[in-house]
């Protein structure tokens, strides 16, 4: 009788068990994905690389104090040209060029974006790769990112673009 009750319990709770196991798997995969290919470093929300995720600064939405549209040089990659416009669909398009001032070819060169509303509250963040994604020493590559999200396109007032080696 006891075996039958246990089987009945597992049968009744099969969906719950599957959900719990799935959530644990997603959590473990998320931890693995967050530990990128930075050889023991983690990438914080602000793209800062740290040895321990607890060292990441807290993210405060809407309290950004740096000037917007500032071209930021981090490491030896530099945004040398950028342009924001609305295309014929009314979608935000930010494009530009990144120069490699490193003494080595930079592979998988990412360009990061922060989009703000009129109150300087962060609407969204995103990134794209340069085209092509490898920038040889001393050369420049282009980038372009389009936002099709109606919310972003309705409330975008300011943005920030930056690169990180």
C-alpha positions as CSV (number, residue, x, y, z in Angstrom):
1,X,0.0,0.0,0.0
2,X,2.8,2.4,0.9
3,X,4.5,1.8,-2.5
4,X,1.2,2.6,-4.2
5,X,0.8,5.8,-2.3
6,X,4.3,6.9,-3.3
7,X,3.6,6.1,-6.9
8,X,0.3,8.1,-6.7
9,X,2.2,11.1,-5.1
10,X,4.8,11.1,-7.9
11,X,2.1,10.8,-10.5
12,X,0.1,13.7,-9.0
13,X,3.1,15.9,-8.7
14,X,4.8,15.0,-12.0
15,X,4.2,18.5,-13.5
16,X,5.6,20.2,-10.4
17,X,8.7,18.0,-10.4
18,X,9.3,18.7,-14.1
19,X,9.0,22.5,-13.5
20,X,11.4,22.4,-10.5
21,X,14.0,20.3,-12.4
22,X,13.6,22.6,-15.4
23,X,14.1,25.8,-13.3
24,X,17.2,24.3,-11.7
25,X,18.6,23.4,-15.1
26,X,17.9,26.9,-16.4
27,X,19.5,28.5,-13.3
28,X,22.7,26.3,-13.8
29,X,22.8,27.1,-17.5
30,X,22.4,30.8,-16.7
31,X,25.4,30.7,-14.3
32,X,27.5,28.9,-17.0
33,X,26.5,31.5,-19.7
34,X,27.3,34.4,-17.4
35,X,30.8,33.1,-17.0
36,X,31.9,34.1,-20.5
37,X,35.1,33.4,-22.3
38,X,37.0,36.0,-20.2
39,X,39.3,33.4,-18.6
40,X,37.9,33.4,-15.1
41,X,36.3,36.8,-15.2
42,X,32.6,37.7,-15.2
43,X,30.9,40.5,-17.1
44,X,28.7,42.8,-15.0
45,X,25.6,44.6,-16.3
46,X,27.8,47.6,-17.1
47,X,30.2,45.4,-19.1
48,X,32.9,45.7,-16.4
49,X,35.0,42.5,-16.0
50,X,35.4,41.3,-12.4
51,X,36.8,38.1,-10.8
52,X,33.7,37.8,-8.6
53,X,30.1,38.8,-9.5
54,X,29.6,40.3,-6.0
55,X,32.0,43.0,-7.1
56,X,29.6,44.3,-9.7
57,X,28.2,47.8,-8.9
58,X,24.5,48.0,-8.3
59,X,22.4,49.1,-11.2
60,X,20.3,52.2,-10.5
61,X,17.8,52.9,-13.2
62,X,17.1,56.5,-13.9
63,X,20.1,57.9,-11.9
64,X,22.6,58.2,-14.7
65,X,24.9,61.2,-14.2
66,X,27.4,61.0,-17.1
67,X,26.8,63.1,-20.2
68,X,24.7,61.3,-22.8
69,X,26.0,60.7,-26.3
70,X,29.6,60.8,-24.9
71,X,32.1,58.7,-26.8
72,X,33.8,56.5,-24.3
73,X,37.2,55.0,-24.8
74,X,37.8,51.8,-22.9
75,X,41.0,50.0,-23.3
76,X,42.3,50.6,-26.9
77,X,39.1,50.5,-28.9
78,X,37.5,53.8,-29.8
79,X,34.2,54.9,-31.4
80,X,35.4,57.4,-34.0
81,X,32.0,58.1,-35.6
82,X,28.4,57.6,-34.6
83,X,25.0,58.6,-35.9
84,X,21.4,58.1,-34.5
85,X,18.4,58.4,-36.8
86,X,14.9,57.1,-37.4
87,X,14.5,55.0,-40.5
88,X,11.4,55.0,-42.8
89,X,9.6,52.7,-40.4
90,X,10.2,55.1,-37.5
91,X,12.7,52.7,-35.9
92,X,15.8,54.0,-34.1
93,X,19.0,53.2,-35.9
94,X,22.4,53.9,-34.4
95,X,25.4,53.4,-36.6
96,X,29.0,54.3,-36.6
97,X,32.6,53.1,-36.7
98,X,35.1,51.7,-34.2
99,X,38.9,52.0,-34.5
100,X,41.3,49.5,-33.1
101,X,44.2,51.3,-31.5
102,X,45.4,48.1,-29.8
103,X,48.7,46.5,-30.7
104,X,46.8,43.3,-31.7
105,X,43.8,42.3,-33.7
106,X,40.6,42.6,-31.7
107,X,38.2,39.7,-32.3
108,X,34.4,39.7,-31.6
109,X,34.4,43.5,-31.1
110,X,31.2,44.5,-29.3
111,X,29.5,47.9,-29.3
112,X,27.1,48.5,-26.4
113,X,24.1,50.8,-26.2
114,X,22.0,52.3,-23.4
115,X,18.8,54.0,-24.4
116,X,17.1,56.6,-22.1
117,X,13.8,58.5,-21.9
118,X,13.3,62.2,-21.4
119,X,13.8,61.8,-17.6
120,X,17.1,60.0,-18.1
121,X,15.6,56.7,-17.0
122,X,17.1,53.7,-18.7
123,X,14.7,52.1,-21.2
124,X,16.9,49.3,-22.5
125,X,20.4,48.1,-23.1
126,X,21.7,46.1,-26.0
127,X,24.8,45.3,-28.1
128,X,25.9,44.4,-31.5
129,X,29.2,43.3,-33.1
130,X,31.2,45.4,-35.6
131,X,31.0,44.2,-39.2
132,X,33.1,42.2,-39.6
133,X,33.6,41.4,-35.9
134,X,37.4,41.3,-36.0
135,X,39.2,44.6,-36.3
136,X,42.8,44.4,-37.3
137,X,45.4,46.7,-35.7
138,X,44.9,50.3,-36.8
139,X,41.8,49.6,-38.8
140,X,38.2,50.8,-38.5
141,X,35.0,48.7,-38.7
142,X,31.4,49.8,-38.9
143,X,28.4,48.9,-36.7
144,X,24.7,49.3,-36.9
145,X,21.9,48.5,-34.5
146,X,18.1,48.9,-35.1
147,X,15.4,48.9,-32.5
148,X,12.0,47.7,-33.7
149,X,10.4,47.8,-30.2
150,X,7.5,50.4,-30.2
151,X,8.1,51.4,-26.6
152,X,11.8,52.2,-27.2
153,X,11.0,54.1,-30.4
154,X,8.2,56.1,-28.7
155,X,10.2,57.2,-25.6
156,X,13.9,57.4,-26.8
157,X,15.3,60.8,-26.1
158,X,19.0,60.0,-25.2
159,X,21.5,57.3,-25.7
160,X,25.0,56.2,-24.9
161,X,27.3,54.1,-27.1
162,X,30.5,52.5,-25.9
163,X,32.9,49.8,-26.8
164,X,34.9,47.4,-24.7
165,X,37.9,45.4,-25.6
